[in-house]
Amino acid sequence: MALIQINVPDDIKERADAAFARNGITTPMAMKMMVTQVANENRTPFDGIFSNGTSRELTEDMRRDMIFAEAQEYGLIPDDATDARVIPNAD
């Protein structure tokens, strides 16, 4: 059996412990589950994010679209969507 060790700041470990505890697991259990899932699926949650220029461009496009949608939601820029509270005239 292999041993994997990582070093993280104490506050990060404490917050991770609390988050995993809400699901009834420990941080070591969660790490083992994640590594097992990555090995079984042969992919990581980071695939496509760091791998090439096209992925970085897609990530930037998604980030820009998310910021645009959030700005519309907060009324910072006009939103041309139909107001769901108003029934359009059927004429």
PyMOL commands that set and color helices and strands:
alter all, ss='L'
color gray80, all
select helices_A, chain A and resi 10-21+27-41+53-73
alter helices_A, ss='H'
color red, helices_A
deselect
rebuild
show_as cartoon
